[in-house]
Amino acid sequence: MTTLNDFYSELLTREGVPYQQLISCWDVALITRVEQAFRTAVQNSGINNQPFHFKSGSSNQSWGNQVEDHFVAIISQHLKNFMIGECVGKGYPDRCLRETDAGSACPLEIKATSQWNPQDTNRRVLTSSSAKLRANFAPPVQHLLATVQYSVANHTSNITAIRLDFLEPTTLVNIRLEASVTHQILAQGTHTSVTI
């Protein structure tokens, strides 16, 4: 494991981008404002008491995405002084949280789970290339992870809790380097290929 700050440093080097600080510490006053805004939005929306029906024929794998979209749609109507927006471009993070009065924004990654388990080792991807982060935010930025917890009964979901993790430069992360190809890369490759 390494820290989120060290990951970004290595990522920039691998991407051939000059070093810049991509994550900053959270100000305690900002944490309080974000927490209060979400706490009030959850209370005022009654989202914890609103059954949500999954789309007909949807798989267990798609449930999390449906819960995330439902959460954003409901909470966005009740957030005061903050708004949830989309991040343009491929990869993570998918969303941003903008403080309307201050005009500042931070990456907001939302994950959904049917069970919070402190021993769970399943991966939750936070970020991918730095290009999307640098294109959507003025570094350094604070990073926020929201985990929406939900229960399921008879193809119906109910949100039970929202956990906010205010990620710091020292937050521990796992790094999983991946190599990928596209059809274009394969077509341009110098390796042997055969189509049968």
N, C-alpha and C positions, 0 to 999 in steps of 0.2 A: 504494500500500500504506500501511497504517497499523498501529499497534500494537493488540494485543488490549485493552489498557487503554483506549485512545482509542475503539475500537469500542464497548465497553460504555458509555462515557460518552455517546457520541452515541446509542446505542440507548435508554438511559434517557430522554434528552431527547425523542426521537421518541415514546416510549411515555407521556410525561407523568408519569414516576415520578421522585421526588426522587433526586438523586445519592447513590449509595453505592458503595463500592469493591467490585467484583464479582470481582476477581482479586488474588491476593497472590503474593509471591515464594515459591519453594520453600526450605525449610530443608534444608541439606546433609545433616543427619542423617536427615531424613525421606526424601530421595531415596535414600540408602544403604539404608534399611530396605525401601523399595518395591522397589528393584532386587534386593536379596538375596532377598526373598520370591518375586519372579517367577523369578529365576534358579534358586532351589531347587525351585520348583514345576515348572518346565520339565524340570529334571534328574530329579526324582523321578517325574514322570508319564510320562516317555518320550514325550511328545507329538510330538517331532520324528521318531519312528520308528513312528508309528501311522498307517497308511493310512486314509483317510476316504473313503467312497463317497458321491458326490452322489446325491440323490434321483433316481429314475428320471424321465426326461423334463424335468429342470430345465434352465433356460437358463443361459448364461454369466453373465447379470446376477444370477441368484440364487445363484451359487456363493459369492460373497463373504459374503453373509448366512449361508449354511450353514457356512462356515469359521468365521465369528465365533461362531456358536452352539456349534459343536463345541469351539472353543478355550475358551469360557467354561465349558462343562460339564466339561471335563477339568481345566483349571487350577484351577477353584473347589474341587475335591476335594483339591488339594495345597497351596493357599496357606496359609501359617502366619501368624497375627497379622493377616491381612487377609481381607476377603471382598468379592466382587463382587455388587452388588445392582442392582435395577432403579430407574430414576427415574420417578416417577409423573407422568403428563401427556403432552401432545402435544409433539412437537418434540425438539430435541437439548438436552442429552446424553441418551443412552438408558440409560446405566448410571452407577453410582457405585462407588468403591472406598472401603471403610470399614476403618479400622484398629481392630481389635476391642478392644484394651486401652485405647486413647486415646479411642475413641468418635468420633473425627473422621472426616469423609468428604470426598471430592473428586469432582468430575465425572470420569467415565472414558468417553471416546469411543473405540470400537474400530472400526478399519477393517481390511479385508483386501485384499491385493493379490497378484497372481501374480508381480509383479516390482517390486523397489525400484529406482527410477531417479531419481537426483538432478536430472535435467533434465525430469522429468515435470511437466506443468502442469495436469493434471486436478484439478478441485476436490475437496476433502474437507471437508464441512461440519462445523464444530465446535460451533456453537451457533445457536439461533434466538432467540426472544423471551427476555427476561430473566425472565419470570414463572416459567418452569419452574425456572430456576436459583435464583431467590429462594425458591421454594416448597420446594425439596429440600435446600438448603444454607444455612448461616449465613455470609453474606459477611463478609469477603472469603475466598475459597477458592483453593486450588491447583487447577490443571487438568492432567489427564493424558490424553495421546493414545497409544493402543497400536495399532501397525500390525502385523497378523499377515501374514507373508509365506508363501506356499504355492506348491507346484508342482502341476501337473496332468498326468496321463498316464492314458489309457483311462478317462476319467470318474471317476478316483480322485485324491484330493488328499493331499498330505503337507505338513504345516507345516514350514517350513525355518528360520524365524527370527521373533523378536518384537522389534520396535523400540519403546522407550518414549521419548516426548518429554514432558519436564517443562516445560509451557508457562509462560512468565513474562509479567508485564504488558508487557514490551518485545518479546515475540514478534511478528514481523511477520505480518499477515493481509491477505487481500483481502476487500473488502466488496462484495457484490453485492446491491443493493437490488432487491426484487421487489414488484410489485403483484399481488394476487390477488383473486379474487371467489369467491363461493359462489352456489349457486342462490338462496338466500335474499336475498342482496344484490342479485342481478340482478332478482329478482321485485319487490323494494321500490324499485328504481331509478327515477329520473325520466327516464331516457333512452328513446328509442324502441326497441321490440323487436317482432319479428314472428315468429310461428310458422307455418310453412307445412306 
